[in-house]
Every structure is written in C-alpha cells, then in structure tokens.
C-alpha cells in the first residue's frame, strides 16, 4: 500500500513539475494563459470492510488554465492587437477549421489578408466604407492592398465664405474697381480622377445682392444660366430662397471635353458682414485613385485603410468570441484553442459590446504567468517529489528488515 501511495505521489509531483515548467517556459509568450495541476485523493473501498475506505494515494484530476488578464504592452505596430477584457480572436486555420486565441500578433500577407504567425486568417464582420456593420456572419478580413481604390467623380461642391458688406456696388464704379469682385478656386475630379480646376467669383450688383460667376479649366468666369444671385438679409445672413434649388455647374473632363458631368453647388454657408472677404470652408466630394499606405484599428475593432489620396475606407470589423466555459477549451500549439463540448458553442460579438472587452491597437497582451510564484511552486513540487520518494525508500527498508528476521 505504501509503495502505491508513494508511486502515485511521484507521478503527480512529476506531472505538477511538467505544468510548472511549461508555465515558466512561456513566461514571455504573448497571450499565453498559465495552467495549474489540480490534485484529487484516491481511496479504495470494500463493501465487507469494517475499517472504511483506505487512502491509496493521489492523482492529477485535471490541468486547468487560468484566463486572467495579462498586462498590456504598447508596441506601436498597428496590426498588434490586445483584448482588454473578455473575449478571444477568431482565426480560420489554413486547414479551414476555426480556432481562438488571445495572441494578437497579426500581419498582412501579399493578398491583403490579416493573418497570424501560423497563417490563420483573422475573422471579422463586413462593413460599408464608413464602418457600419453589414452582416452578423463573420468572414476573413482582407484589405485591398493589391490595387488602388478607384477615382470618385465630383458630384457636389460646398463653399462657406463671407462677402464684405462694405464693398461698393459694381454698377456705381466706372470702370468697376477690383474690390467689387471676390473669388476663390478649388480642384474637382472627373470620372477618371483627373483634376478639373473650378473657379468661383462674386460681384456685388446691389445692396445685399451678389451675382455668382464660375470658370472651368482656367477659363474666364462667366455668369450662370439662369443667373445665380445671393440675396442677404439685413443681419448679414443668406436668404436661402435666393438659391433654391441649388445651382449646378457643368464640368468637362480635361482628357475629353465632350465628357461632361453636373456638380451641385452648395452656397448656404455664405454670409455678408462688414469685414474682409474670407473663405471659411471649400470642399468637394471627389478624389483621384489612391494606393494603400497603412491602416488603423479603433477600440470597436473597425479596420480602416489609409490611401495615398488622403481617403480612408473601412474594410471590416474585428469579431470577438466568448464561451460559457472557457476552461473547457482545448489548447493547441501556436497559442490557440479549439471549442469542445465542455466549452459550449462560441458566442460572437463586437469589441466593447456587452461583456466583450475593447481592442487596443498597437499593443499586445503579455503572458499572465507570475514567474516568482511559479519558481516558489517549483520548489514546493520538488520537495513533494522528494518526500514521496522518501516514503518508498522507508517502506523498502521496513520490508528488508522483515525479510532479514531470523
């Protein structure tokens, strides 16, 4: 009996040392969760025995993982992701199976897929260019790195400016002085992304009244047909009825003047105060083609690509997964886990929603191994191993004494 007890103790202590050694070896592994050996007593019982159950040693009942939060270390790499709170990243392994990880060391492959070190593709939700989620079914995230985003034709121009109320009326000047006319310009884009210079000029034609002129591709400013006239109220604000409906400019492509397209002109931000002419805002909604230059990921997991034309475009949202019983997950090499019957079905959601943690871009979650505690545990396990070995040695000496009795 004592031999069996000591042997079970040696086996359990050895298994405990294996677990401790694994923890120590992964003290610097990103996203690693420490484990612990949990022991259980062994008893032998007999129905006809009056002495009750007899202890026959110990066994390792299970090796459980501790899913406590690890420290977050800033790295500065946009594709390094850390989960601050509950949840796992979901990755599609090269063999098509799904796995779950806390290790957020991701990178882009040559096709624009976001992958981990083992080639698993990060799963997320599709979004529109503004980052609004379009579906609840996750799919591998990918960025259009291989080709530029296409050009966008200008469809609207917005101008906010102040016209100097002190300017004289043009008709009262012979010839008209330069101070009666103000102007500004911007660049619009045709369907191929080619630049189309557009000019706007404003001439005071009466008290609180200004006529608007436009020019295209460097031409001479000309009045609109029908004329566009800005009428201002006594307090200097624009009377919106004077530009209802909004005026339209017809632009021509520099590459082919026969290619024309209309652009709506929004002048509702105009004012007339007794101060110098000033343009507060001048904007248009077109752009030329852009190459992918970088990305960013916000706390809600939205992946936004940056392009050389100054535009940004959302390319998806990182999905997070949680389980009713995280300790039921089956660990695998590469810092990933697989779902099991004991873990339950995965529950998916977006970062920061419900009980899901937020995403920290440019940071990684460190291993939650407490190295000092593990070294103390190792010494304790070593003493336990020695003590169990001593029980076997002592029992051997007792048997030797009995066998040598004469």
C-alpha positions in Angstrom: 0.0 0.0 0.0 2.8 2.4 0.9 4.6 1.7 -2.3 1.4 2.5 -4.3 0.9 5.7 -2.4 4.5 6.9 -2.9 4.4 6.0 -6.6 1.2 7.9 -7.1 2.7 10.9 -5.3 5.8 10.7 -7.5 3.7 10.6 -10.6 1.5 13.5 -9.5 4.5 15.6 -8.4 6.2 14.9 -11.7 3.1 16.0 -13.6 3.0 19.1 -11.5 6.6 19.9 -12.3 5.7 19.5 -16.0 2.9 22.1 -15.7 5.1 24.5 -13.8 7.9 24.1 -16.3 5.5 24.8 -19.2 4.4 28.0 -17.5 8.0 29.1 -16.9 9.0 28.3 -20.5 6.1 30.5 -21.8 6.5 33.5 -19.4 7.3 35.7 -22.4 4.8 34.2 -24.8 2.2 36.7 -26.0 -1.4 35.9 -25.0 -0.3 32.8 -23.0 -2.6 31.7 -20.1 -0.9 29.8 -17.2 -2.0 26.4 -16.1 -2.1 24.6 -12.8 -2.3 21.0 -11.8 -5.3 20.2 -9.6 -5.0 17.1 -7.4 -7.5 14.6 -6.0 -7.3 11.9 -3.4 -7.5 8.2 -4.3 -9.4 5.8 -2.0 -10.0 2.1 -2.1 -13.2 0.8 -0.5 -14.7 -2.6 0.2 -18.3 -3.5 1.0 -17.3 -6.0 3.6 -14.5 -3.9 5.1 -15.2 -2.6 8.6 -12.3 -0.3 8.5 -13.9 2.1 5.9 -12.2 3.5 2.8 -8.4 3.3 2.6 -6.3 6.0 1.1 -4.2 4.7 -1.8 -2.5 8.0 -2.9 -3.2 11.0 -5.2 -3.9 11.7 -8.8 -3.9 14.8 -11.0 -7.6 15.3 -11.6 -7.1 17.9 -14.3 -4.8 20.6 -15.6 -6.9 23.8 -15.8 -5.9 27.1 -17.4 -6.3 30.5 -15.7 -7.8 33.1 -18.1 -6.9 36.1 -16.1 -6.0 39.4 -17.8 -2.3 39.8 -18.7 -0.5 43.1 -18.8 -0.8 45.1 -22.0 2.4 46.3 -23.6 2.5 49.1 -26.2 4.4 48.1 -29.4 3.4 50.8 -31.9 2.7 48.3 -34.6 -0.8 48.9 -35.9 -1.5 45.2 -36.5 -0.6 44.2 -32.9 -3.9 43.8 -31.1 -4.7 43.3 -27.5 -8.0 42.5 -25.9 -8.6 44.5 -22.7 -11.3 42.3 -21.1 -13.2 39.2 -22.1 -13.1 37.5 -25.4 -10.9 35.7 -28.0 -9.9 36.5 -31.5 -11.3 34.0 -34.0 -9.0 32.8 -36.7 -9.6 30.5 -39.7 -6.7 28.0 -39.8 -5.0 27.0 -43.1 -7.0 23.7 -43.0 -10.3 25.6 -42.7 -11.0 24.9 -39.1 -11.8 27.7 -36.6 -9.5 28.4 -33.6 -9.5 31.0 -30.9 -6.6 33.0 -29.5 -5.5 35.9 -27.2 -2.3 36.4 -29.1 -2.8 39.5 -31.3 0.4 39.4 -33.4 -1.2 39.9 -36.8 0.3 40.9 -40.1 -0.7 41.3 -43.8 0.1 38.7 -46.4 0.7 39.5 -50.1 -3.0 39.2 -50.8 -4.0 41.7 -48.1 -5.4 39.1 -45.7 -4.8 39.7 -42.0 -3.1 36.6 -40.6 -1.3 35.3 -37.5 2.1 33.6 -37.3 0.6 30.2 -38.3 -1.2 31.6 -41.3 -4.6 31.7 -39.7 -6.9 34.4 -41.1 -8.4 36.9 -38.6 -12.2 36.7 -38.7 -14.5 39.8 -38.7 -17.6 41.4 -39.9 -18.0 43.1 -43.3 -18.7 46.8 -43.2 -19.5 49.7 -45.5 -16.8 52.3 -46.2 -18.0 54.3 -43.2 -17.5 51.3 -40.8 -21.2 50.3 -40.4 -21.6 46.6 -40.0 -23.4 44.9 -42.9 -23.7 41.3 -41.6 -23.6 39.2 -38.4 -21.8 36.4 -40.2 -18.0 36.6 -39.7 -15.6 36.2 -42.6 -11.9 36.5 -43.1 -10.8 40.1 -43.0 -8.9 41.4 -46.1 -7.6 44.8 -47.3 -7.4 45.9 -50.9 -3.6 46.2 -51.0 -3.1 44.8 -54.5 -4.9 47.5 -56.5 -5.7 51.2 -55.9 -9.2 52.3 -54.9 -10.9 53.8 -57.9 -11.4 57.5 -58.5 -14.6 59.2 -57.5 -16.2 61.8 -59.7 -17.0 65.1 -58.0 -20.8 65.5 -57.6 -21.0 68.4 -55.1 -19.0 71.4 -54.1 -19.6 73.2 -50.7 -18.4 76.7 -50.1 -18.6 78.7 -46.9 -17.4 82.3 -47.1 -18.0 85.9 -46.1 -18.5 88.7 -48.6 -17.5 92.2 -47.4 -20.7 94.3 -46.9 -18.5 97.4 -47.2 -17.8 96.7 -50.9 -19.3 99.2 -53.4 -21.9 98.1 -55.9 -20.2 97.3 -59.2 -22.6 99.4 -61.3 -21.7 102.5 -59.4 -18.0 102.2 -60.4 -16.7 103.4 -63.7 -14.8 101.2 -64.5 -15.6 98.6 -61.8 -12.9 98.6 -59.2 -11.3 95.2 -58.2 -12.7 95.5 -54.7 -16.2 94.8 -56.1 -15.4 91.3 -57.1 -14.0 88.5 -55.0 -13.1 85.0 -56.0 -11.7 81.6 -54.9 -10.9 78.3 -56.6 -10.6 74.5 -56.0 -9.9 71.3 -57.8 -12.6 68.9 -58.7 -12.2 65.4 -60.3 -13.6 63.8 -63.4 -14.7 60.1 -63.6 -11.1 59.1 -64.3 -9.8 61.1 -61.3 -8.2 63.8 -63.5 -8.1 67.3 -62.0 -10.6 69.9 -63.1 -9.9 73.4 -61.9 -13.0 75.3 -60.8 -13.2 79.0 -60.0 -16.0 80.9 -58.3 -16.3 84.7 -58.4 -18.8 87.0 -56.6 -19.7 90.5 -57.8 -21.8 93.0 -55.8 -24.7 94.1 -58.1 -26.8 95.8 -55.5 -27.3 96.4 -51.8 -27.2 93.0 -50.1 -27.1 91.4 -53.6 -24.2 89.5 -55.2 -24.1 87.6 -58.5 -22.1 84.4 -58.8 -19.8 83.5 -61.7 -17.9 80.3 -62.4 -15.0 79.2 -64.5 -13.8 75.7 -65.6 -10.3 74.5 -66.6 -8.9 78.0 -66.3 -11.4 79.8 -68.4 -12.9 83.2 -67.9 -15.5 83.5 -65.2 -19.0 83.6 -66.7 -22.4 84.0 -65.2 -24.7 81.0 -64.6 -27.7 80.4 -66.9 -30.1 81.3 -65.4 -28.1 83.7 -63.2 -27.3 82.8 -59.6 -27.9 85.7 -57.2 -27.2 85.7 -53.5 -29.6 87.8 -51.5 -28.7 88.6 -47.9 -30.9 89.7 -45.0 -30.4 92.9 -43.0 -28.5 90.9 -40.4 -26.0 89.6 -43.0 -27.3 86.1 -43.2 -28.2 84.5 -46.5 -31.8 84.3 -47.7 -31.9 80.6 -48.7 -34.8 81.2 -51.1 -32.4 83.1 -53.4 -30.6 79.8 -54.2 -33.4 77.4 -54.3 -33.0 75.0 -56.0 -29.2 74.7 -55.6 -27.3 75.9 -58.6 -25.4 73.4 -60.8 -22.0 73.7 -62.6 -21.3 71.6 -65.7 -17.7 70.4 -65.7 -15.8 68.9 -68.6 -13.0 66.3 -68.5 -9.6 67.7 -69.4 -8.9 64.4 -71.2 -12.0 64.6 -73.4 -14.0 67.9 -73.3 -17.0 66.0 -74.7 -17.3 64.2 -71.4 -19.3 66.5 -69.1 -20.9 66.0 -65.7 -23.0 68.2 -63.4 -21.9 69.3 -60.0 -24.2 70.7 -57.4 -23.0 73.9 -55.7 -23.9 74.4 -52.0 -23.6 78.1 -51.1 -25.9 78.0 -48.0 -22.9 78.8 -45.8 -22.4 82.3 -47.3 -22.6 85.4 -45.2 -22.3 89.2 -45.7 -20.7 91.1 -42.8 -18.7 94.2 -42.6 -15.4 92.5 -42.6 -12.8 91.4 -45.2 -13.7 88.7 -47.7 -12.7 85.3 -46.3 -13.3 81.7 -47.3 -14.1 79.5 -44.3 -14.5 76.2 -46.0 -14.2 74.9 -49.5 -14.8 71.3 -50.2 -15.8 68.8 -52.8 -16.6 65.1 -52.6 -14.4 63.6 -55.4 -10.9 62.2 -55.4 -8.2 60.6 -57.6 -7.2 56.9 -57.3 -5.3 56.0 -54.2 -2.8 53.3 -53.2 -2.9 51.6 -49.9 -0.4 53.1 -47.4 -1.5 51.9 -44.0 -4.3 51.0 -41.6 -5.6 51.7 -38.2 -7.9 49.8 -35.9 -10.1 51.5 -33.3 -11.4 50.2 -29.9 -14.6 48.9 -31.5 -12.4 46.8 -33.9 -13.2 48.7 -37.1 -10.3 48.3 -39.5 -9.7 51.4 -41.6 -7.4 51.6 -44.6 -5.5 54.8 -45.4 -4.7 55.6 -49.0 -2.3 57.9 -50.8 -5.1 60.3 -52.0 -5.9 61.1 -48.4 -9.0 59.0 -48.2 -9.8 56.4 -45.6 -12.1 53.5 -46.0 -13.3 50.9 -43.5 -12.5 47.3 -44.5 -14.3 45.3 -41.8 -14.7 45.0 -38.1 -12.8 42.5 -35.9 -15.1 39.9 -34.3 -14.6 38.6 -30.8 -15.8 35.3 -29.4 -16.6 34.1 -25.9 -17.6 30.8 -24.3 -19.7 29.9 -21.3 -16.9 27.7 -20.0 -13.5 29.0 -21.2 -11.7 26.3 -19.2 -13.4 23.7 -21.4 -11.4 24.9 -24.5 -8.8 22.5 -25.8 -5.3 24.2 -26.1 -3.2 23.6 -29.2 0.3 24.6 -30.4 0.6 28.2 -31.6 -1.3 29.8 -28.8 -4.8 28.8 -30.0 -7.7 26.9 -28.5 -10.4 24.8 -30.1 -14.0 24.6 -29.0 -15.2 21.4 -27.3 -18.5 20.1 -26.0 -17.4 21.2 -22.5 -16.7 24.8 -23.6 -20.1 25.2 -25.2 -20.8 26.9 -28.5 -19.0 30.2 -29.3 -20.8 33.4 -28.7 -19.8 36.1 -31.2 -20.0 39.9 -30.8 -18.2 43.1 -31.5 -15.4 44.6 -29.2 -16.8 46.8 -26.4 -20.3 45.5 -26.7 -21.9 43.6 -23.8 -19.3 41.7 -21.8 -16.7 41.8 -24.6 -13.5 43.7 -24.0 -12.2 46.5 -26.1 -9.4 46.3 -28.7 -6.1 48.0 -28.2 -4.3 48.5 -31.5 -0.5 48.9 -31.3 -0.3 46.8 -28.2 0.0 43.1 -27.1 -1.3 41.2 -24.1 1.6 39.6 -22.1 1.6 36.2 -20.7 -0.3 36.1 -17.3 2.4 33.8 -15.8 3.7 35.1 -12.4 7.3 34.0 -12.7 8.0 34.5 -9.0 5.0 32.4 -8.0 6.0 29.7 -10.4 9.5 29.4 -9.0 8.1 29.0 -5.5 5.7 26.4 -6.8 8.6 24.6 -8.4 10.4 24.4 -5.1 7.3 23.1 -3.4 6.7 20.5 -6.0 10.4 19.4 -5.8 10.0 18.9 -2.0 6.8 16.9 -2.6 8.6 14.7 -5.0 11.5 14.1 -2.6 9.0 13.4 0.2 7.2 10.8 -1.8 10.5 9.2 -2.9 11.4 9.0 0.8 8.2 7.1 1.7 9.1 4.5 -0.9 12.6 4.3 0.5 11.4 3.9 4.0 8.9 1.2 3.1 11.7 -0.7 1.3 13.8 -0.5 4.5 10.9 -1.9 6.6 10.4 -4.8 4.2 14.1 -5.5 4.2 14.1 -5.6 8.0 11.2 -8.1 7.9 12.9 -10.3 5.4 16.1 -10.4 7.4 14.4 -11.5 10.6 15.5 -15.0 11.8 
